[in-house]
Structures are given as structure tokens and as C-alpha cells.
């Protein structure tokens, strides 16, 4: 198999649990660049949450952030595209979810290069990434947003995702992006949409692309790309559509595949 575009998710895929990139994965990405192929980061994180990874990797290419909402040029620190979630639709989704499910709590990812993730009181948050807490739900809507995060104390991620999709059908799309991360997005937005835009700018096509991921929000990316590689730690929904399964993110599963595809001379 020959690929000229390598698309990697970050959390649970390229990154270790401490949010770092291993030396082996770094070396594999150097091989990719030396062979003339392009690496595109495709992540659910918005740009503000992804910048530390760009800095650590010395990454200067295109990246797809915010579940496809942002196509970002890291070298120029510039947004090429940005798709926001209509705040009136987000409010209506919140009203419907609260009416149906009761104790739902919410957070938002704000638009822009420095957009913060803002959480309301009661929203469970267990990541190492920085957030800003507000006391009043109305403050969530004070600036343009990329997406809405959902949390319910009595629902696991899969159940909350399924219920939210049914309740919010026709208003927003709902995806499961990681442990404790259920998100509402603009209708039709996905990683595949953002990746296709980035690929077009790079002169690449789906047939040229291999994608790596671990969660259901990577399903659309796998369906778009010629070859989808799931991590051993991947969610069952992604494993079901993967063309290949590699080792876990803690075992450098991305590097294992790239070393095979891009051997040293």
C-alpha cells in the first residue's frame, strides 16, 4: 500500500496518556516526511487545546481541529476555515435534553484561535487540559461556539450519545469523542469533512490517505480514507469499520504501521 497523506487522531492514538508523543512515534513521522508524504493531525480538540502538541512536535503543516470545524495552518498560526454551531440551535438542544433527561450539564468550546473550553457548574471534567468555569449557564452563549459538550451523572457515554442523537435529531449531530466526551456539532460536520478540505489544499485525495483513530468520532474519517487503522484500545464502534488494528497508543501503534509502510533504506 502506498499513501501520500497520513491522518492521525491525537488523544488515544498518537498521544500517550500523559498527552506526549513518544520518541518512536516522532521518528516514524520523520520517516513519513523524508519519504515525501504529508502528515495531517485530525483531532476533536479545538486549536487552543492542540497548540501544545504542535509546539512539542515542531508541527507546521495543516491540521483539522474541533471535529472538522477548524482547518488550521500551524506554521502561519492561521485559521483557514472555521464552522460555528448556531447558539440558538445549541440552546434549543439544551432545552430538549434537559426536558427529556433531567440532570444534564453542559460545556462549550469557543470559536477562534484562542477559544476557551467553558464549563458550567456540575459538568464532570477529568482531563489535564485547561478549562474556564462559569456559574451561570447563560455565560456559555456569550461568544460564538464550535460545539457543545454533554454530561449526565447517571448515563454512560454510549447511552448518552444514543439518547442525545434521538432527542436532538434534525437540530445537531452528536458524536462520542473519548471517555466522558459526548459532543453536539453543527449538522453534517465531521472529521471527514475537515480532512477532505485539508487534503484538497494539499493536492491529495481519499485514495491517497491512511487514517489512524480510536473513537466513534473517527468513523467518518475511516469511511473517507482509503485505509483506516484502529488502535488496540479503540472503541468497538470504530473497530467494527477498521481495515486494520494496530497496537495501543501506549505501545506506539501508529509507529508500528508507519515503520512497515515507510521502511528505512
C-alpha positions as CSV (number, residue, x, y, z in Angstrom):
1,X,0.0,0.0,0.0
2,X,1.3,3.5,-0.9
3,X,-0.1,6.5,0.9
4,X,0.9,10.2,0.5
5,X,-1.4,11.5,3.3
6,X,-1.2,10.3,6.8
7,X,-4.1,11.4,9.0
8,X,-3.7,10.8,12.8
9,X,-6.1,11.5,15.7
10,X,-4.3,12.7,18.8
11,X,-5.8,11.5,22.1
12,X,-5.8,7.7,22.4
13,X,-4.0,7.4,19.1
14,X,-0.8,9.4,18.5
15,X,-0.6,10.7,22.1
16,X,0.2,8.7,25.2
17,X,-2.0,9.0,28.2
18,X,0.1,11.9,29.5
19,X,-0.6,13.8,26.3
20,X,3.0,13.4,25.0
21,X,4.3,11.9,21.7
22,X,6.8,9.0,22.1
23,X,10.2,9.1,20.6
24,X,9.2,6.1,18.4
25,X,6.2,7.9,17.0
26,X,8.2,11.0,16.4
27,X,10.8,9.0,14.5
28,X,8.1,7.4,12.4
29,X,6.7,10.8,11.4
30,X,10.2,11.9,10.4
31,X,10.3,8.8,8.1
32,X,7.0,9.9,6.6
33,X,8.3,13.4,5.8
34,X,11.5,12.1,4.4
35,X,9.5,9.9,2.0
36,X,7.6,12.9,0.8
37,X,4.3,12.1,2.4
38,X,2.3,14.6,4.4
39,X,1.1,14.2,8.0
40,X,-2.2,15.9,9.0
41,X,-3.4,16.0,12.6
42,X,-7.1,15.4,12.8
43,X,-8.5,16.0,16.3
44,X,-11.6,16.8,18.2
45,X,-9.6,19.4,20.2
46,X,-10.0,22.9,19.1
47,X,-6.9,24.9,18.1
48,X,-6.4,26.3,21.6
49,X,-6.2,22.9,23.1
50,X,-4.0,21.5,20.3
51,X,-1.2,24.2,20.2
52,X,0.9,22.4,22.9
53,X,1.1,19.3,20.7
54,X,2.0,21.4,17.6
55,X,4.8,23.1,19.6
56,X,6.1,19.8,21.0
57,X,6.3,18.2,17.5
58,X,7.5,21.3,15.8
59,X,4.4,20.8,13.6
60,X,4.0,23.5,10.9
61,X,1.5,21.9,8.5
62,X,-2.3,21.8,8.2
63,X,-4.4,20.4,11.0
64,X,-8.1,19.6,11.3
65,X,-9.3,20.7,14.7
66,X,-12.7,20.8,16.6
67,X,-14.1,17.7,14.9
68,X,-13.7,19.2,11.5
69,X,-14.8,22.7,12.4
70,X,-11.3,24.3,12.0
71,X,-8.7,23.8,9.3
72,X,-5.6,25.4,10.8
73,X,-2.2,26.3,9.3
74,X,0.1,25.7,12.2
75,X,3.2,27.3,10.6
76,X,1.3,30.5,10.0
77,X,-0.9,30.3,13.1
78,X,-3.9,31.0,10.9
79,X,-7.4,29.6,10.6
80,X,-8.2,28.7,7.1
81,X,-11.8,27.6,7.8
82,X,-14.0,27.8,10.9
83,X,-17.5,26.5,11.3
84,X,-19.5,27.5,14.3
85,X,-22.6,26.0,16.0
86,X,-25.6,28.3,15.9
87,X,-26.1,29.3,19.5
88,X,-29.9,29.3,19.1
89,X,-29.8,25.7,18.0
90,X,-27.5,24.9,20.8
91,X,-29.9,26.5,23.3
92,X,-32.8,24.5,21.8
93,X,-30.8,21.3,22.1
94,X,-30.1,22.1,25.7
95,X,-33.8,22.7,26.4
96,X,-34.8,19.4,24.8
97,X,-32.1,17.4,26.5
98,X,-32.9,18.9,29.9
99,X,-36.6,18.3,29.4
100,X,-36.0,14.6,28.4
101,X,-33.1,13.6,30.6
102,X,-33.1,15.9,33.6
103,X,-29.7,16.5,35.2
104,X,-27.7,17.1,32.1
105,X,-24.7,19.5,32.4
106,X,-23.1,21.4,29.6
107,X,-19.8,22.9,28.4
108,X,-18.8,24.7,25.1
109,X,-15.7,25.1,23.0
110,X,-15.5,28.7,21.9
111,X,-14.5,29.8,18.4
112,X,-11.2,31.4,17.5
113,X,-7.5,30.7,17.7
114,X,-7.6,31.2,21.5
115,X,-11.1,29.9,22.1
116,X,-11.6,28.5,25.6
117,X,-13.4,25.5,26.7
118,X,-16.0,26.8,29.1
119,X,-17.9,24.5,31.6
120,X,-20.9,25.1,33.8
121,X,-21.1,24.1,37.4
122,X,-21.7,20.3,37.7
123,X,-20.1,19.4,34.4
124,X,-17.7,16.5,35.1
125,X,-14.2,17.3,33.8
126,X,-11.3,14.9,34.2
127,X,-8.8,16.0,31.5
128,X,-5.4,17.6,32.0
129,X,-6.4,20.3,29.5
130,X,-7.3,23.8,30.8
131,X,-10.9,25.0,31.2
132,X,-12.8,28.1,32.3
133,X,-15.7,27.7,34.7
134,X,-18.8,29.8,34.7
135,X,-21.5,30.0,37.4
136,X,-24.4,30.8,35.1
137,X,-25.4,28.7,32.0
138,X,-26.2,31.9,30.1
139,X,-22.5,32.7,30.0
140,X,-21.9,29.7,27.8
141,X,-23.6,31.6,25.0
142,X,-21.7,34.9,25.4
143,X,-19.3,34.2,22.4
144,X,-19.5,32.2,19.2
145,X,-19.0,28.4,19.8
146,X,-17.7,25.4,17.8
147,X,-19.6,22.7,19.8
148,X,-21.5,21.7,22.9
149,X,-20.3,19.1,25.4
150,X,-22.9,17.0,27.3
151,X,-22.6,15.2,30.6
152,X,-25.2,13.2,32.6
153,X,-24.3,11.8,36.1
154,X,-26.3,8.6,35.5
155,X,-25.6,7.8,31.8
156,X,-22.5,6.2,30.4
157,X,-21.1,7.7,27.2
158,X,-22.7,5.3,24.8
159,X,-26.1,5.6,26.3
160,X,-25.9,9.4,26.5
161,X,-24.8,9.6,22.9
162,X,-27.7,7.4,21.7
163,X,-30.3,9.3,23.7
164,X,-28.9,12.7,22.6
165,X,-28.9,11.7,18.9
166,X,-32.6,10.7,19.2
167,X,-33.6,13.8,21.1
168,X,-31.7,16.3,19.0
169,X,-32.3,14.7,15.6
170,X,-32.6,17.4,13.0
171,X,-31.0,20.1,15.2
172,X,-27.4,19.0,15.8
173,X,-25.2,15.9,15.2
174,X,-24.0,14.1,18.2
175,X,-20.7,12.2,18.5
176,X,-18.7,10.3,21.1
177,X,-15.1,11.5,21.1
178,X,-13.5,10.0,24.1
179,X,-14.0,8.8,27.7
180,X,-16.5,11.3,29.2
181,X,-16.7,13.3,25.9
182,X,-20.0,13.5,24.2
183,X,-20.4,16.4,21.8
184,X,-23.1,18.2,19.8
185,X,-21.9,19.6,16.5
186,X,-23.4,21.5,13.6
187,X,-25.4,19.2,11.3
188,X,-23.2,17.5,8.8
189,X,-19.9,18.4,10.4
190,X,-17.3,15.6,10.9
191,X,-13.6,14.9,10.8
192,X,-14.1,13.6,7.3
193,X,-15.4,17.0,6.2
194,X,-12.4,18.8,7.7
195,X,-9.9,16.2,6.4
196,X,-11.3,16.4,2.9
197,X,-10.8,20.2,2.9
198,X,-7.3,19.9,4.1
199,X,-6.5,17.1,1.6
200,X,-7.8,19.3,-1.2
201,X,-5.5,22.1,-0.2
202,X,-2.6,19.6,-0.2
203,X,-3.5,18.2,-3.6
204,X,-4.3,14.8,-2.0
205,X,-7.4,12.5,-2.4
206,X,-9.1,9.9,-0.2
207,X,-7.4,7.2,-2.2
208,X,-4.0,8.6,-1.1
209,X,-4.9,8.6,2.6
210,X,-4.4,6.3,5.6
211,X,-6.1,7.3,8.8
212,X,-5.5,6.4,12.5
213,X,-8.0,6.7,15.3
214,X,-9.6,5.2,18.4
215,X,-13.1,6.6,18.9
216,X,-16.5,6.7,17.2
217,X,-15.8,10.3,16.0
218,X,-13.2,8.7,13.8
219,X,-15.7,6.6,11.9
220,X,-16.4,9.2,9.2
221,X,-12.6,9.7,8.7
222,X,-12.2,5.9,8.2
223,X,-15.0,5.8,5.7
224,X,-13.5,8.7,3.8
225,X,-9.9,7.4,3.7
226,X,-8.6,4.5,1.7
227,X,-7.4,2.7,4.8
228,X,-8.4,3.0,8.4
229,X,-6.3,1.8,11.2
230,X,-7.8,1.4,14.7
231,X,-5.7,1.3,17.9
232,X,-6.0,-1.8,20.0
233,X,-7.6,0.5,22.7
234,X,-10.2,1.7,20.2
235,X,-14.0,1.8,20.9
236,X,-15.9,-1.2,19.5
237,X,-17.8,1.0,17.0
238,X,-14.5,2.0,15.3
239,X,-13.1,-1.5,15.5
240,X,-16.1,-2.7,13.5
241,X,-15.3,-0.4,10.5
242,X,-11.5,-0.6,10.6
243,X,-9.4,-2.1,7.8
244,X,-6.6,-2.9,10.3
245,X,-6.0,-2.9,14.0
246,X,-2.6,-2.0,15.4
247,X,-1.1,-1.9,18.9
248,X,-2.4,0.6,21.5
249,X,-1.4,4.2,21.8
250,X,0.7,3.3,24.8
251,X,2.5,0.7,22.6
252,X,3.3,3.1,19.7
253,X,0.7,1.5,17.4
254,X,0.9,4.4,14.9
255,X,4.7,3.9,14.6
256,X,4.3,0.1,14.1
257,X,2.2,0.7,10.9
258,X,4.2,3.6,9.6
259,X,7.5,1.7,10.0
260,X,6.1,-1.0,7.8
261,X,4.8,1.4,5.2
262,X,7.9,3.6,5.2
263,X,10.9,1.3,5.8
264,X,14.3,2.8,6.1
265,X,16.6,2.4,3.1
